[in-house]
Amino acid sequence: MNIAELFKNAVIDLLANKKRTFLTMLGIVVSINAAIIIHVAGETLSNSLEKSITGSFGDDGMIVSVERDENAPSSSDKQPDSMEITNEIAEAFEQKFHDNVSIIYDISEAPADMTVDPEHTASLVLSGVNADAQLIYEKKIDFGRFITDKDCEAVKNVIVISQTAADLCFGDEEAVGQNVYVRDNNGISEQYTVVGVYHEDELPFGVRVAQFARPTLGFIPYTTFRQSYPNYGNKQFKQLFSLSNLADKKVFKEQTLSFFRSHIIEENGWKLDAFYMSDEVKSFTDIITLLTYVITIIAVLAMIIGGIGIMNVMLVSINERIREIGVKKAVGAGNSQIIAEFLTESVLLSASGAVIGVVTGLISALNIADIIVIICNVKRIQNVEVVFSVPYKIIFFAIIFSIITGVVFGIFPALKAGKMNVVDALRDE
């Protein structure tokens, strides 16, 4: 009997009892589904956060900030004005280390709502920026322009919004030149003139959420941000630098802190800190990787349990088909042929469960990854974009491991069927 006939007979035998076949495959489907979901969702979230955090800086971006010292016996809730990292200090740093620093960017963000009237509102993550921010965020301007250095120098009330926000507030009308009101969570409201609308990629297929539930970035001059929203000065005013040609990252970090401490005196329970963007990404990815491996181990154990289920079902199937086995042996089927038939059924059962698990896992993972990223956006954790990632190695491993499971847990029932005595089998009622 050739391979094609073996698979044809295996399919016929499995379809003879559809419910039992489905329930037997379910253990394999669920375990592989869980493994695929956690790996796809984990890698997608890691890649999305990495793209969001590092942006166009890559791993050599550095943030210098003023942070509260939690170990200080007493610390003020408000950052001292004397500890503000001004653009003058940042520019002096850039000039001193001009071989390593290429772009500086002031980081200031606050959740806010933009309204034209009560019926037209959009959620924003309001970001105070300079002109270099366009290089960092890589935003393509569809209409108007981006924030300029002149806007920052003049402390202008101008704003650049997404196409999503423009559609929500203005519909088909042109947004550039229109006035909007922006209110932060502390109730501070300011009027701005829209000077630009940037292109925003749509969410990938999968989960589609209402546009109002997904805040988008709104860019205003950093000087305007500091003047209008001083309450976000505690931990929000930071400087981000794009670095290159670093001989030793640890040494450069020490040089950076030494430079800023020569211009800013740490006081009132506040301290200067500096960290690389790669360190920020690693802290996220390490946690996600750990959770991924833990759940993968659980999924492997579930697959083994599913394999035990396959063995039990195959033993039941043999008991139900004793007479059939006797007839086949009586007409010339050898032990190896009987073993091959039942082993093929076991492998086909586990492999089918693996394929179904992979397909449903990929579909579920994409939706879950979308949901996680959207939650990050809605909760203002980070302005995150979905970077979908498929771990092909895990898919390959899942299918191969499933086939191995089918062989391992199918070999005992198959051997039992192959060694069955033909006379005893034909005598079975």
C-alpha positions, 0 to 999 in steps of 0.5 A: 500500500502506497503513501497516498492510499495510507492517507486516503484510508486514514482520512476516511477512518477519521471522518467516520467519527467526526465528533471524536476526531474533532475533540481529539484534535482540540487539545493539539489545536488549543496548545499550538494556538496558545503558543502561536498567539503568545509568540506573535503577540509578543514579537509584534508588541516588542517590535511595535514598542521598539519602533515607537521608542527608538523611532529614527534614532535606532539603538544609539538614541539617548535621553537626558532627564531630571527625575525624582530621587525616590531614595531622597529623605525629602523631595519636592513634588515639583521639579525645581526651575533651576534644574530645567534642561534648557535648549541652551544647555542642550545646544552646548552639549551638542557643540562639545560632542559634535562628533557624536551628537547629530539631533536634539529633541525636547520631549514634552507630552501630555494627554489632551482633547481637541475640539471645534464644538461639542460634537466634534472632538478628537483625542490627542497626545499633545507633544511639544517639539522643535523642528527636528521632531519631523525627522524623528517621527518621520511624519509626512505632511499632507497639507500645510507644514510642520512646526518650525524653529520660528514658531518655537522662538515666537512661542506661537499657538500653532498645531500640527494634527493627524488626518484622523483628528482633522476628519473627526473635527472638520470632516470634509473641510480643510483643516489648515488655517482653522482654529481649535481648542485644546484642553489637557487633563488638568482643565487648561484650555488653549486656542491653536491654529492648525498649520499642518496635517500629517499622514497617518497609516491606517490600522492593519486588518484585524481589530478595527476600533472607532477612531475617537478611541485612538489618540493621535499625536498633536505637535505644538512648539515646545516653548508653547507647551512649557508656557501653557502646560507647566504642570507637566514639567515634573518629569516630562521635560527631557532632551533626546539626542541622536548619537553616532560613532560611540567608542564606548557607550558606558564612558559616553554616558558618564561624560554626558552626566558629568557635562549636565551636572556642571550646568545643573545642580541637583537639589530638592530630591531631584537628580539628573539621569541619562539612559540609552533608547536601547536600554528602554527597549530591552526592559520591555522586551525582556519582560515580554520574552520571559512571559513568552517562554513561560507560556510556551512551556505551558503550551508544550505540556498541553500538547503532550497532554493532547498526545496522550488523548490521541493515544487513548482515542487510537486504543479505543479505535483499535478495540472498535476495529478488531474484526476489521484488522483480522479481515485485513490480515486474513487477505494478506495485510502484513503487520507493518501495513497495519502499523503504518495505517494506524500510525498514519491516522495518529500523525494525520490527527496531530498534524491537522490539529497543528495546521488548524492551530497555526491558522487560528493562532495567527488570526487571533494573535493579530487581533490580540496584538492590535488590541494591546497596541490600541490599549497602549495608545488609549491609556497614553502609555506610548504612541505605538504603531502596529509592527506585525511580526510572524515567528516562522521558526515557532510555526515550523517548530509547532508543526514538527513537534506536533507530528513527533507527538503523533508518532510517539503517542501513536506508535504503541496503539499501532504496534498493538494493532499490528501484533494482533492475532488474526484468529482472535481478531476474526473471532471477535464479536 
